[in-house]
Amino acid sequence: MNSPHSALDANLAVALDALLTEQSVTRAAARLRTSPAAMSRTLGRLRRTLQDPLLVRAGQTMVPTPRALALRDEAAAVVRRLGTLLSPGEGADPATLRSAFTLQAADLVGAALTPGLLHLARQEAPGVSFRLRDEELEAGSALRDGRIDLEVGSIDHMAPETQVEELVTLRMMAAVRPGHPLAGKALDPARLAAAEHVSVSRRGRFTGPLDTALAGQNLHRRVTAVLPSHLAAMTLAARSDVVCLVPAALPGDPESPLTHTAAALGLCLLDIPLPLPPLTIGMAWHPRHAADGAHQWLRSAVRRTLRAPGST
């Protein structure tokens, strides 16, 4: 059989606080937006639970018993704690954060992210630091078990519960060194196919969407090197006659930090006269971090860094 104390619940604590504060069933009922009859029944339950009358008649009013007086301050404190416990969490103050966030991103994305993230951290969250990892972990499980806080890049093959936000959509362009035989002239499929190419693939693949598009024109390109990172491929293109595909802003869009690396390496960007699928860069996180103030700041910082100024 349950003890009397086992029946005490949060609703009873709130009712007890109202009754002891108002010292009136009618006023307590109005405070809690219930009927006097319902509040009278609750008072009866409290009396049975606490084995004390709590409020007794004294003429036209009710007065608290000694036990009620002893409980009044504690009941009020319990209700305040319940209110704090069940209130929405406040956003974290970035200035007070002391966190090291782990992000997983390809080298080109990491190179674009890091300067902007450090700039925002210096301005808003000086206690924050960042650890960037290459795309070495299976993102779904790594997000789930906390090995990484955020995945940034071309998001695919995520677990169903993973939350994803698209940040920027880019097109692919052909990058060549200044003075390259393809530079300075409008590019056509035949000239593009005849050039020497470097491909970027962590899995060592020689072919990709450009080869599919060229095949539609009965053309085939020669890939003489496959490198695992865009930065390595772009560096090779800046020092030789190979062609490298790089992401760039869509026509009419402002530049994104992701498109700045080619310019920093002195590469010339050429429009590819073939339909290639766009590249969408997004970020993914585990839902347990969705409402966390520190992680909300992190996602805001990534969003502000990668989205071009003036974009939505």
Summary of the structure (lengths in Angstrom):
residues: 312
radius of gyration: 32.2
end to end distance: 61.4
largest distance: 105.1
contacts: 927
relative contact order: 0.14
helix: 43%
strand: 21%
